[in-house]
Amino acid sequence: MDAHFLRFYVATSRQLKRLESVSRSPIYSHFSETITGSSVIRAYGRHSAFVLMSDLKVDENQKSYFPGIVSNRWLGVRIEFIGNCIVLFAAVFAVTGKENLNPGLVGLSVSYALQVTMSLNWMVRMTSDLENNIVAVERVKEYSETKTEAPWEVEDKKPPPDWPREGNVHFQDYSVRYREGLDLVLKNLTLSVKGGEKIGIVGRTGAGKSSMTLCLFRILEAAGGEITIDDVKISEIGLHDLRSKLTIIPQEPVLFSGSLRMNLDPFDKCTDEAVWKALTHSHLDKFVSNSPAKLELECAEGGENLSVGQRQLVCLARALLRKTRILVLDEATAAIDLETDDLIQSTIRTQFEDCTVFTIAHRLNTIMDYTRVLVLDKGQVAEFDTPANLLSQKGIFWSMAKDAGLVQ
């Protein structure tokens, strides 16, 4: 009978534990998001909406958590009942026995019956708890089987130390999707970029601009085709060998807790003179010079004690220190005023003159003097030519320039 109760209870409680674990994560995620965006929530007066969302997520979690407790009590009542029945029958048989039993033997049998009850409780409880808590191991197993990134280094496929020398980039029938089962975001992309060319990448929302830059760093792996940099297939080399040779100034600037110098040169490879030179070219030298701590200026978590524009300039200075042959700008000047944007574009043109530059353009006027402009549409190459030729063709780029007020 005990095994029957246990089998029935474990199957039910295990599934309730799974549901409770799955519904618990959204509570923590929503709470974290609410704390992070508390200032925006207050600004828009959305307190009650977020409280309601939190209550709904907690209620959803309690739908499986409370039945789990009830099922636990269900098992406890039945185990106690079975144990008490054992004690009862031991006492009854001792009293109604035909033979005169020794009182000591009767006491021994009853005391052992009580111990059996405790042991039975403990055994059943531990068995059921093991089954329930092994659900956490199931989740760990699921994470351990998740596909990981490619190797950090591939010893027999290491590129030359001075790679890439030219900065030539070639996409050959390249296709990519964000994960298995989803539609392709880039479809059979084929284009060649010579070393030193400045390429502006434009397109409507969802055209695949940012996806293209993610592919260069192999954050997204190819669904088909190849990307070649100076005759080296990037899919064959290690991620460290690839990413250490590319530089990106992201759309959202990334800073870490620590000194400004650590954020600019985390591996301490550059001299203070080189750091100051990078700050000068990124137009941050006056701000840092006026700070008492100079290069040891403490950056808060995420760079919260700096403005968004200053954080973007720090990322530019970091790129100037790395000075790789290929530079990617993912709408890097979107959060900066026009005057500072012009200064940054001037710095990029002078300091990265011999580098291959891919710029996702937020403002079309910043790429009008680029070597060529790539217009993406629905993950495919719609137009790829010099800005002057694209304007004369009066295609997609011309209509975008007209909307921006650059042409009549």
C-alpha positions as CSV (number, residue, x, y, z in Angstrom):
1,M,0.0,0.0,0.0
2,D,2.9,2.3,0.9
3,A,4.5,1.7,-2.5
4,H,1.2,2.4,-4.2
5,F,0.8,5.8,-2.5
6,L,4.5,6.7,-3.2
7,R,4.1,5.8,-6.9
8,F,1.0,7.9,-7.3
9,Y,2.5,10.8,-5.3
10,V,5.9,11.0,-7.1
11,A,4.5,11.1,-10.6
12,T,2.2,14.0,-9.6
13,S,4.6,16.0,-7.5
14,R,7.5,15.6,-10.0
15,Q,5.4,17.2,-12.7
16,L,4.2,20.0,-10.4
17,K,7.8,20.7,-9.5
18,R,8.7,21.0,-13.2
19,L,5.8,23.5,-13.7
20,E,6.8,25.4,-10.6
21,S,10.4,25.7,-11.7
22,V,9.5,26.9,-15.2
23,S,7.0,29.5,-13.9
24,R,9.5,30.8,-11.3
25,S,12.1,32.1,-13.7
26,P,9.7,34.8,-15.3
27,I,9.1,36.2,-11.8
28,Y,12.8,36.9,-11.3
29,S,13.3,38.2,-14.9
30,H,10.4,40.6,-14.6
31,F,11.6,41.8,-11.2
32,S,15.1,42.5,-12.5
33,E,13.7,44.3,-15.6
34,T,11.4,46.4,-13.3
35,I,14.3,47.4,-11.1
36,T,16.5,48.3,-14.1
37,G,13.8,50.4,-15.8
38,S,12.3,51.9,-12.6
39,S,13.1,55.5,-13.7
40,V,11.2,55.0,-17.0
41,I,8.3,53.3,-15.3
42,R,8.0,56.2,-12.9
43,A,8.3,58.7,-15.7
44,Y,5.4,57.2,-17.6
45,G,3.3,56.4,-14.5
46,R,3.1,52.7,-15.3
47,H,3.4,51.5,-11.6
48,S,0.1,49.7,-11.5
49,A,0.7,47.9,-14.8
50,F,4.0,46.5,-13.7
51,V,2.6,45.5,-10.3
52,L,-0.3,43.8,-12.1
53,M,2.2,41.9,-14.4
54,S,4.2,40.8,-11.3
55,D,1.0,39.6,-9.5
56,L,0.0,37.6,-12.6
57,K,3.3,35.9,-12.8
58,V,3.3,35.1,-9.1
59,D,-0.3,33.8,-9.4
60,E,0.8,31.6,-12.3
61,N,3.7,30.2,-10.2
62,Q,1.3,29.6,-7.2
63,K,-1.0,27.5,-9.4
64,S,1.7,24.8,-9.4
65,Y,3.5,25.6,-6.1
66,F,0.4,25.4,-3.8
67,P,-0.8,22.0,-5.3
68,G,2.7,20.8,-4.7
69,I,2.4,21.6,-1.0
70,V,-1.1,20.0,-0.9
71,S,0.2,16.8,-2.5
72,N,3.0,16.8,0.1
73,R,0.4,16.9,2.9
74,W,-1.7,14.3,1.1
75,L,1.3,11.9,1.3
76,G,2.1,12.9,4.9
77,V,-1.4,12.0,6.1
78,R,-1.4,8.6,4.4
79,I,2.1,7.7,5.7
80,E,1.1,8.7,9.2
81,F,-2.0,6.6,8.9
82,I,-0.1,3.5,7.7
83,G,2.5,4.0,10.5
84,N,-0.2,4.4,13.2
85,C,-2.0,1.3,11.9
86,I,1.3,-0.7,12.4
87,V,1.5,0.5,16.0
88,L,-2.2,-0.2,16.5
89,F,-2.0,-3.7,15.2
90,A,1.2,-4.4,17.2
91,A,-0.6,-3.3,20.4
92,V,-3.9,-5.2,19.6
93,F,-2.1,-8.4,18.8
94,A,-0.1,-8.1,22.0
95,V,-3.2,-7.7,24.1
96,T,-5.4,-10.3,22.3
97,G,-2.7,-12.8,22.0
98,K,-3.7,-16.3,23.1
99,E,-0.4,-16.9,24.8
100,N,0.7,-14.9,27.8
101,L,3.4,-12.6,26.4
102,N,6.2,-11.2,28.4
103,P,5.5,-7.5,29.1
104,G,9.0,-6.7,28.1
105,L,8.5,-8.4,24.8
106,V,5.2,-6.4,24.3
107,G,7.0,-3.1,25.0
108,L,9.8,-4.0,22.7
109,S,7.4,-4.8,19.8
110,V,5.4,-1.6,20.3
111,S,8.6,0.5,20.6
112,Y,10.0,-1.1,17.4
113,A,6.6,-0.4,15.7
114,L,7.0,3.3,16.5
115,Q,10.6,3.3,15.1
116,V,9.3,1.6,11.9
117,T,6.8,4.4,11.6
118,M,9.6,7.0,11.8
119,S,11.8,5.1,9.4
120,L,9.0,4.6,7.0
121,N,8.2,8.3,7.0
122,W,11.9,9.2,6.5
123,M,12.4,6.7,3.7
124,V,9.3,7.7,1.7
125,R,10.0,11.4,2.2
126,M,13.6,11.1,1.1
127,T,12.7,9.0,-1.9
128,S,10.0,11.5,-3.0
129,D,12.2,14.5,-2.4
130,L,15.0,12.9,-4.5
131,E,12.5,12.5,-7.4
132,N,11.3,16.0,-7.0
133,N,14.6,17.8,-6.7
134,I,16.2,15.8,-9.6
135,V,14.1,18.1,-11.8
136,A,16.9,20.7,-11.2
137,V,19.4,18.2,-12.6
138,E,17.1,17.8,-15.7
139,R,17.4,21.6,-16.3
140,V,21.2,21.5,-15.8
141,K,21.4,18.6,-18.3
142,E,19.3,20.6,-20.8
143,Y,21.8,23.5,-20.5
144,S,24.8,21.2,-20.8
145,E,23.4,19.8,-24.0
146,T,22.9,23.3,-25.5
147,K,25.1,23.8,-28.5
148,T,28.1,25.8,-27.6
149,E,30.3,28.2,-29.6
150,A,33.1,27.1,-31.9
151,P,36.5,26.4,-30.3
152,W,38.4,29.4,-29.0
153,E,41.5,28.4,-31.0
154,V,42.1,25.7,-33.7
155,E,45.8,24.8,-33.6
156,D,46.1,23.4,-37.1
157,K,44.1,26.3,-38.7
158,K,45.7,29.3,-37.0
159,P,46.1,32.3,-39.4
160,P,49.4,34.1,-39.8
161,P,50.3,36.5,-37.0
162,D,50.0,39.5,-39.3
163,W,46.6,38.4,-40.7
164,P,44.7,40.2,-42.2
165,R,47.2,42.3,-44.2
166,E,44.9,43.7,-46.8
167,G,41.5,43.6,-45.2
168,N,39.7,42.1,-48.2
169,V,36.3,40.6,-47.3
170,H,34.4,38.3,-49.5
171,F,30.8,37.0,-48.9
172,Q,30.0,33.9,-51.1
173,D,26.4,32.8,-51.3
174,Y,26.2,33.5,-47.6
175,S,23.0,32.7,-45.7
176,V,22.3,32.8,-42.0
177,R,19.4,32.4,-39.5
178,Y,19.2,33.2,-35.8
179,R,18.4,29.6,-34.8
180,E,17.2,26.3,-36.2
181,G,13.6,26.5,-37.6
182,L,13.5,30.2,-38.2
183,D,13.6,31.9,-41.6
184,L,16.8,33.1,-43.1
185,V,17.7,36.7,-42.2
186,L,20.5,36.8,-44.9
187,K,19.9,35.0,-48.2
188,N,22.6,34.0,-50.6
189,L,24.6,37.2,-50.0
190,T,27.5,37.6,-52.5
191,L,29.8,40.6,-52.5
192,S,33.5,41.5,-52.4
193,V,35.1,44.3,-50.5
194,K,38.7,45.4,-51.2
195,G,41.0,46.3,-48.4
196,G,40.8,50.0,-47.4
197,E,37.3,50.5,-48.8
198,K,34.7,52.3,-46.8
199,I,31.4,50.5,-47.1
200,G,28.1,52.1,-45.9
201,I,25.4,49.6,-45.1
202,V,21.8,50.9,-45.3
203,G,18.3,49.4,-45.5
204,R,14.9,49.5,-43.9
205,T,14.3,48.0,-40.5
206,G,14.7,44.2,-40.6
207,A,16.8,44.2,-43.8
208,G,19.6,42.4,-42.1
209,K,22.2,45.1,-41.5
210,S,23.2,44.2,-37.9
211,S,22.9,40.5,-38.8
212,M,25.6,41.0,-41.4
213,T,28.1,42.5,-38.8
214,L,27.2,39.7,-36.3
215,C,28.2,37.2,-39.0
216,L,31.7,38.8,-39.4
217,F,32.3,38.0,-35.7
218,R,30.7,34.5,-36.0
219,I,28.2,35.4,-33.3
220,L,25.8,33.9,-35.8
221,E,27.1,30.8,-37.6
222,A,26.5,30.3,-41.3
223,A,23.5,28.3,-42.6
224,G,25.2,28.3,-46.0
225,G,28.1,29.8,-47.9
226,E,31.3,31.3,-46.7
227,I,32.9,34.5,-45.5
228,T,36.6,34.9,-46.5
229,I,39.0,37.5,-45.1
230,D,42.3,37.8,-47.0
231,D,41.8,34.2,-48.5
232,V,41.2,32.7,-45.0
233,K,37.8,31.1,-44.4
234,I,36.6,32.5,-41.0
235,S,34.5,29.4,-40.3
236,E,37.7,27.3,-40.1
237,I,39.7,29.3,-37.6
238,G,39.2,29.8,-33.9
239,L,37.0,32.5,-32.5
240,H,39.8,34.2,-30.6
241,D,42.0,34.3,-33.7
242,L,39.1,35.9,-35.6
243,R,37.6,38.3,-33.1
244,S,40.9,39.6,-31.9
245,K,41.6,40.9,-35.5
246,L,38.3,42.8,-35.8
247,T,37.1,45.9,-34.0
248,I,33.5,47.0,-33.5
249,I,32.0,50.2,-32.1
250,P,28.6,49.0,-31.1
251,Q,25.3,50.8,-31.2
252,E,25.0,50.6,-27.4
253,P,28.3,51.5,-25.8
254,V,29.7,48.9,-23.4
255,L,31.7,49.9,-20.3
256,F,32.8,47.9,-17.3
257,S,33.2,48.8,-13.6
258,G,36.7,50.0,-13.1
259,S,39.1,52.8,-14.2
260,L,38.8,54.5,-17.5
261,R,42.3,53.2,-18.5
262,M,41.1,49.6,-17.8
263,N,38.1,50.2,-20.1
264,L,40.3,51.5,-22.9
265,D,43.2,49.0,-22.5
266,P,41.9,46.0,-20.5
267,F,45.0,43.9,-21.2
268,D,47.4,46.7,-20.4
269,K,49.2,46.5,-23.7
270,C,49.5,50.2,-24.5
271,T,51.5,53.0,-23.0
272,D,49.9,56.0,-21.3
273,E,51.1,58.1,-24.3
274,A,49.2,55.9,-26.7
275,V,46.1,56.1,-24.5
276,W,46.2,59.9,-24.3
277,K,46.7,60.0,-28.1
278,A,43.6,57.9,-28.6
279,L,41.7,60.1,-26.2
280,T,42.8,63.2,-28.2
281,H,41.6,61.7,-31.5
282,S,38.3,60.7,-29.9
283,H,37.9,64.3,-28.5
284,L,37.8,63.1,-24.9
285,D,41.1,64.5,-23.8
286,K,39.7,67.7,-22.3
287,F,37.1,65.8,-20.3
288,V,39.7,63.4,-18.9
289,S,42.3,66.2,-18.3
290,N,39.8,68.2,-16.2
291,S,39.1,65.1,-14.0
292,P,41.3,65.0,-10.9
293,A,41.8,61.2,-11.3
294,K,42.8,61.5,-15.0
295,L,43.1,58.0,-16.5
296,E,42.2,56.4,-13.2
297,L,38.7,58.0,-13.4
298,E,36.4,55.4,-11.9
299,C,33.6,54.3,-14.3
300,A,30.4,53.1,-12.6
301,E,28.7,49.8,-13.7
302,G,27.7,50.2,-17.3
303,G,29.4,53.7,-17.4
304,E,26.4,55.3,-15.6
305,N,28.4,58.2,-14.4
306,L,29.2,59.1,-18.1
307,S,26.7,60.4,-20.7
308,V,25.7,58.2,-23.5
309,G,27.8,60.3,-25.9
310,Q,30.9,60.1,-23.7
311,R,30.5,56.3,-23.5
312,Q,30.4,56.2,-27.3
313,L,33.6,58.2,-27.5
314,V,35.2,55.8,-25.0
315,C,34.4,53.0,-27.4
316,L,35.9,55.0,-30.3
317,A,39.1,55.5,-28.2
318,R,39.2,51.8,-27.5
319,A,38.9,51.1,-31.3
320,L,41.7,53.6,-32.0
321,L,44.0,51.7,-29.6
322,R,43.3,48.3,-31.1
323,K,43.7,49.7,-34.7
324,T,42.8,46.5,-36.6
325,R,42.5,46.2,-40.4
326,I,38.7,45.8,-40.3
327,L,36.4,48.2,-38.4
328,V,32.7,47.8,-37.9
329,L,30.5,50.7,-36.8
330,D,27.0,49.5,-35.8
331,E,25.1,52.9,-35.9
332,A,27.8,54.1,-33.5
333,T,26.9,57.8,-33.8
334,A,23.2,57.4,-33.3
335,A,23.3,58.8,-29.7
336,I,25.7,61.7,-30.5
337,D,24.8,65.2,-31.6
338,L,25.6,66.3,-35.2
339,E,28.7,68.3,-34.4
340,T,30.4,65.5,-32.4
341,D,29.2,63.1,-35.1
342,D,31.2,65.1,-37.7
343,L,34.3,65.1,-35.5
344,I,34.1,61.3,-35.1
345,Q,33.6,60.8,-38.8
346,S,36.6,63.0,-39.4
347,T,38.6,60.9,-37.0
348,I,37.5,57.6,-38.7
349,R,38.5,59.0,-42.1
350,T,42.0,60.0,-41.0
351,Q,42.9,57.4,-38.4
352,F,41.3,54.4,-40.3
353,E,42.3,55.6,-43.7
354,D,44.0,52.3,-44.7
355,C,41.4,50.1,-42.9
356,T,38.3,48.4,-44.3
357,V,35.3,50.0,-42.6
358,F,31.8,48.7,-42.5
359,T,29.3,51.3,-41.3
360,I,25.7,50.7,-40.6
361,A,24.4,54.2,-41.3
362,H,21.9,55.9,-39.1
363,R,22.4,59.2,-40.8
364,L,22.9,59.0,-44.6
365,N,25.0,62.1,-44.8
366,T,27.8,60.3,-42.9
367,I,28.3,57.8,-45.7
368,M,27.8,60.0,-48.8
369,D,31.6,60.2,-49.3
370,Y,32.2,56.5,-48.7
371,T,33.7,54.2,-51.4
372,R,30.5,52.2,-51.9
373,V,27.1,51.8,-50.3
374,L,25.4,48.4,-49.8
375,V,21.6,48.6,-49.7
376,L,20.0,45.5,-48.2
377,D,16.4,44.5,-48.6
378,K,14.9,41.5,-47.0
379,G,18.3,39.9,-46.4
380,Q,19.5,40.3,-50.0
381,V,21.7,42.7,-51.9
382,A,19.4,45.3,-53.5
383,E,22.0,47.8,-54.6
384,F,25.8,48.0,-54.3
385,D,27.7,50.8,-55.9
386,T,29.1,54.3,-55.3
387,P,26.8,56.8,-53.7
388,A,26.8,58.9,-56.9
389,N,25.8,56.0,-59.1
390,L,23.1,54.9,-56.7
391,L,21.6,58.4,-56.6
392,S,21.6,58.5,-60.4
393,Q,19.8,55.2,-60.6
394,K,16.9,56.6,-58.4
395,G,16.3,53.3,-56.6
396,I,16.0,52.4,-53.0
397,F,19.0,54.5,-51.9
398,W,17.7,57.5,-53.8
399,S,14.3,57.3,-52.1
400,M,16.0,57.0,-48.6
401,A,18.2,60.0,-49.4
402,K,15.1,61.9,-50.5
403,D,13.3,61.1,-47.3
404,A,16.4,62.4,-45.4
405,G,16.3,65.6,-47.4
406,L,19.7,65.0,-49.0
407,V,18.3,65.2,-52.6
408,Q,15.3,66.9,-54.2
